[in-house]
Amino acid sequence: MASLYGLSRDEIVSRLSLEKAFQADQILSWLVKGVTDWDDMTNLPSKLRERCKSEGINTISSRVVDRQEDRNAVKLLVELEDSSLVECVMLSDKTGRKTACISSQVGCAMGCSFCKTGTMGLIRNLEDYEIIEQMVHIRSLDPSTGHIVFMGMGEPLNNLGALMRAVTWFHNPRLMNISYKKMTISTCGVVSGIRSLAELDLGIRLAVSLVSADDETRSRIMKVNRRWPLDELKKALLSFQHTQEKRITLEYCLLKGVNTGSKSAKDLAHFMSGLSAIVNLIPWNPVEGLEYESPSAEEIRKFTNDLDHLHVNYTLRMPKGRNISGACGQLATSTRRKTSLSGDGE
């Protein structure tokens, strides 16, 4: 294995043939801090460190090859062991709280027409350690980063096994000790995955990219709706909520002239009936080559007025990372680093 991240104490003992099990705890402590060089793990015997180096045992499989900064976001381009590229983003809110936006796949198979990642197609799933290492790279920017949203590249629920292993590692009190309630999984509406997540009963938060509450419109924009239309999605969300008792976030990307009219507001209010949910209104972030436009301030004002009259619980999110193509829907990479280092797939 190319990485020690994601391994348990006992697995590290076995992997490194350690004679003293407590040394695995020492190694894990260093890894959690982002220390990946054997020479820097100073409380380990020098003989052990030299053996690990001579045997070519890698502690980490990925590296940051590009970094771009905006006022409230830092985007990292991460090169994986097979030279594939993924992006992750550290977001800052007005209180200074840091959130890691992490990818779960290289590319994405879902093909949502407003999202740049969807133009890549699916290259492959990420391993659990590749998911974990993104958080390690982000914490190298700010160790206080304590929230995670799985809203980067890919559909998390289509890589549920690796995702849950990473989530368990993040949550482990002896490791990163991140509460489940500080982690959010975002899906475009993979009903089978939502049901599986409900069965796990972890208390992790769920966000759903809704975009439209009209089946015809949503099927045109998001292919997933052709497989699981809105009625099936809502049933799954009600079932999830019955198990988890958590408020669900509905991500609603505002597309000029597409989903911002009075009927769209009424459809949204109807879909929310019976759900404990909040809607995140997100003006579309421009992506070159895609057909959409971001709505004007007046169009947004009219739509939010309609939602107010319908008593819809919503927030209007200001773009973060738009100037570095690090905002929602803007993440995409080249297939390999040698093709591009821009992080924008161009």
C-alpha positions in Angstrom: 0.0 0.0 0.0 1.3 3.4 -0.9 0.0 5.2 2.2 -0.4 4.6 5.9 -3.4 6.9 6.1 -6.7 5.1 6.7 -5.0 2.3 8.5 -5.9 1.3 12.1 -3.4 0.8 14.9 -3.3 -3.0 14.4 -3.0 -2.7 10.6 0.1 -0.4 11.0 1.6 -3.0 13.4 1.1 -5.7 10.8 2.1 -3.5 7.8 5.4 -2.4 9.4 6.0 -5.6 11.4 6.4 -3.6 14.5 7.6 -5.4 17.6 6.1 -2.9 19.9 2.4 -2.0 19.3 2.6 1.4 21.0 4.9 2.6 18.1 1.9 2.4 15.8 0.2 4.9 18.1 3.2 7.2 17.8 3.2 6.9 14.0 -0.6 7.6 13.9 0.0 10.7 16.1 2.5 12.0 13.6 0.3 11.3 10.6 -2.6 13.1 12.1 -0.4 16.2 12.5 0.6 15.9 8.8 4.1 14.7 9.5 4.9 12.3 6.8 8.8 12.2 6.7 10.2 9.3 8.7 13.2 11.5 9.8 10.7 13.9 11.5 9.1 11.2 13.6 11.7 11.9 16.3 10.2 9.7 19.1 10.6 6.5 17.0 13.9 4.6 17.2 16.3 5.6 14.5 16.7 1.9 13.6 13.0 1.6 12.9 13.0 4.8 10.9 16.0 3.7 8.8 14.3 0.3 8.1 11.1 1.9 6.9 13.0 4.2 4.6 15.2 1.4 3.3 12.2 -0.7 2.6 10.6 2.2 0.7 7.5 2.4 3.0 5.6 5.5 2.0 3.5 7.3 4.6 1.5 9.3 2.1 0.6 8.7 -1.6 -0.3 12.2 -2.9 1.2 15.6 -3.1 0.1 19.2 -3.7 1.2 20.4 -7.1 -0.6 23.7 -7.3 -2.3 26.2 -5.0 -4.6 29.1 -5.8 -6.0 31.6 -3.3 -9.1 33.8 -3.2 -10.3 36.1 -0.4 -12.1 33.3 1.4 -10.9 30.1 -0.3 -7.7 28.2 -1.1 -7.8 25.6 -3.8 -5.3 22.8 -3.9 -4.5 20.6 -6.9 -3.5 17.2 -5.6 -1.6 14.7 -7.7 -2.3 11.0 -6.8 0.0 8.1 -7.1 -1.2 7.2 -10.6 -0.7 10.9 -11.7 -4.5 11.5 -11.7 -5.5 14.9 -10.3 -8.2 16.0 -7.9 -9.0 19.3 -6.3 -10.0 20.2 -2.8 -10.8 23.6 -1.3 -10.4 25.2 2.1 -13.3 27.6 2.7 -13.4 30.4 5.3 -16.6 31.9 6.7 -17.1 35.4 8.2 -16.4 34.0 11.7 -13.0 32.5 10.5 -14.3 28.9 10.7 -12.5 26.7 8.2 -14.2 24.0 6.2 -12.6 21.4 3.9 -14.4 20.7 0.7 -13.1 17.2 -0.4 -13.4 15.1 -3.5 -14.5 11.5 -3.6 -13.8 10.6 -7.2 -11.6 11.6 -10.1 -14.2 13.1 -12.3 -17.9 12.2 -12.1 -20.3 10.0 -14.0 -23.5 11.9 -13.1 -23.3 14.4 -16.0 -25.2 17.3 -14.3 -25.3 19.9 -17.1 -24.4 22.9 -14.9 -21.3 21.3 -13.3 -17.8 21.4 -14.7 -16.8 18.2 -13.0 -19.5 16.4 -15.0 -17.7 17.3 -18.2 -14.8 15.0 -17.2 -16.7 11.8 -17.0 -15.7 9.3 -14.3 -12.0 8.4 -14.3 -12.1 6.3 -11.1 -13.1 6.2 -7.5 -10.8 7.5 -4.8 -9.4 5.1 -2.2 -10.1 5.9 1.5 -6.6 7.1 2.1 -6.8 9.4 -1.0 -9.8 11.0 0.6 -8.1 11.3 4.0 -5.0 12.8 2.5 -6.9 15.8 1.1 -7.8 16.7 4.6 -4.2 16.4 5.6 -3.1 18.7 2.8 -5.8 21.2 3.8 -4.8 21.1 7.5 -1.3 21.9 6.4 -2.8 25.3 5.5 -4.7 25.7 8.8 -4.6 22.9 11.4 -7.8 24.3 13.0 -9.9 23.1 10.0 -12.6 21.1 11.7 -15.5 20.8 9.3 -15.7 18.7 6.2 -18.1 18.8 3.3 -17.9 16.0 0.7 -18.9 18.4 -2.1 -15.8 18.3 -4.3 -15.3 16.3 -7.4 -17.5 13.2 -7.8 -20.7 11.7 -6.4 -19.8 10.6 -2.8 -22.6 8.0 -2.6 -21.3 6.2 -5.6 -18.1 5.5 -3.6 -19.8 4.8 -0.3 -17.4 2.1 0.9 -14.2 4.2 0.7 -16.1 7.3 1.8 -17.3 5.6 5.0 -13.9 4.2 5.8 -12.5 7.8 5.5 -15.4 9.2 7.6 -14.7 6.6 10.3 -11.0 7.6 10.3 -11.8 11.3 10.6 -14.2 10.6 13.4 -12.0 8.3 15.5 -11.3 10.1 18.8 -7.6 8.9 18.7 -7.2 10.3 15.2 -8.8 13.5 13.9 -11.7 13.3 16.3 -14.1 15.2 14.0 -17.8 14.9 15.0 -20.2 13.3 12.6 -22.3 16.4 12.9 -19.4 18.4 11.5 -19.3 16.3 8.3 -21.8 16.7 5.4 -22.2 14.4 2.5 -23.6 16.0 -0.7 -25.4 14.0 -3.3 -27.1 14.8 -6.6 -29.9 12.4 -5.5 -28.6 8.9 -5.6 -31.6 7.3 -3.8 -30.0 3.9 -3.2 -27.0 5.6 -1.5 -29.3 7.8 0.7 -31.1 4.7 1.9 -27.8 3.0 2.7 -26.6 6.0 4.6 -29.8 6.0 6.6 -29.2 2.4 7.5 -25.7 3.3 8.9 -27.4 5.7 11.3 -24.2 7.7 12.0 -25.8 11.1 12.4 -23.8 12.6 9.6 -25.4 15.5 7.8 -26.9 15.2 4.3 -27.1 17.8 1.5 -28.9 17.2 -1.8 -28.4 19.1 -5.0 -32.0 19.7 -6.0 -31.7 22.6 -8.5 -35.4 22.1 -9.6 -38.5 20.6 -8.0 -40.1 20.0 -11.3 -39.4 16.5 -12.8 -39.3 17.7 -16.4 -36.9 20.5 -15.7 -34.7 18.5 -13.3 -34.5 15.5 -15.7 -33.2 17.9 -18.4 -30.6 19.4 -16.1 -29.7 16.3 -14.0 -29.6 12.8 -15.5 -30.0 11.3 -12.0 -33.6 12.4 -12.0 -34.4 10.1 -14.9 -33.4 7.1 -12.7 -34.8 8.5 -9.4 -37.5 11.1 -10.0 -38.6 13.6 -7.3 -41.2 11.4 -5.7 -38.6 8.6 -5.0 -36.1 11.1 -3.9 -38.5 12.7 -1.4 -39.5 9.3 0.0 -35.8 8.5 0.6 -35.2 11.8 2.3 -38.2 11.3 4.6 -36.9 7.9 5.5 -33.4 9.3 6.1 -34.9 12.0 8.3 -37.0 9.5 10.2 -33.8 7.6 11.1 -31.4 10.5 11.6 -33.6 13.3 12.8 -31.3 15.8 11.1 -32.3 18.8 9.1 -31.5 18.2 5.4 -29.9 20.9 3.2 -31.3 21.3 -0.3 -28.7 22.9 -2.6 -30.5 25.0 -5.2 -28.2 26.4 -8.0 -29.9 29.4 -9.4 -29.9 29.3 -13.2 -31.0 32.4 -15.2 -34.4 31.9 -16.8 -34.5 28.2 -15.8 -35.5 27.7 -12.2 -36.1 31.1 -10.8 -39.7 31.8 -11.7 -42.9 31.8 -9.6 -43.8 28.3 -10.6 -40.3 27.1 -9.6 -40.8 28.7 -6.2 -44.2 26.9 -5.8 -42.7 23.6 -6.9 -39.9 24.0 -4.3 -42.3 24.8 -1.5 -44.4 21.8 -2.4 -41.3 19.5 -2.4 -40.3 20.8 1.0 -43.7 20.0 2.6 -43.1 17.5 5.3 -39.4 17.8 5.3 -37.2 19.4 7.9 -35.0 21.2 5.4 -33.3 24.5 4.5 -32.6 25.6 1.0 -29.2 26.9 0.1 -29.7 29.3 -2.9 -26.4 29.4 -4.9 -26.2 31.7 -7.9 -24.6 29.6 -10.7 -20.8 30.0 -10.9 -19.7 30.6 -14.4 -18.1 27.7 -16.3 -16.7 28.3 -19.8 -18.4 26.1 -22.4 -21.6 25.5 -20.4 -24.8 27.1 -21.6 -26.1 28.7 -18.4 -25.9 32.2 -16.9 -26.1 33.4 -13.4 -29.3 35.3 -12.7 -29.3 39.1 -12.1 -29.8 40.6 -8.7 -33.3 41.5 -9.6 -34.2 38.0 -10.8 -32.8 36.6 -7.5 -34.8 39.3 -5.5 -38.0 38.3 -7.2 -37.4 34.6 -6.6 -36.6 35.1 -2.9 -39.7 37.3 -2.5 -41.7 34.4 -3.8 -40.1 32.1 -1.4 -40.8 34.5 1.5 -44.5 34.5 0.6 -44.5 30.7 0.5 -42.7 30.5 3.9 -39.7 28.6 2.5 -36.7 28.4 4.8 -33.7 29.4 2.8 -30.3 31.1 2.8 -28.7 33.0 -0.1 -25.1 31.9 -0.3 -22.4 34.3 -1.5 -19.9 32.7 -3.9 -16.6 31.5 -2.4 -13.6 30.7 -4.5 -15.2 31.8 -7.8 -12.1 33.7 -8.8 -10.0 30.6 -8.6 -12.6 28.2 -10.1 -13.0 26.7 -6.7 -16.7 27.4 -6.2 -19.6 25.0 -6.4 -19.7 23.4 -9.8 -16.4 24.7 -10.9 -14.0 21.9 -9.9 -12.4 19.9 -12.7 -8.9 18.8 -13.7 -7.0 17.4 -16.5 -6.6 13.6 -16.5 -2.9 13.9 -15.8 -0.6 16.5 -14.4 1.6 16.6 -17.5 -1.4 18.0 -19.5 -2.2 20.9 -17.2 -1.3 22.4 -13.8 -4.0 25.0 -13.9 -6.5 23.0 -11.9 -9.3 24.0 -14.4 -8.9 21.3 -17.0 -8.0 23.8 -19.6 
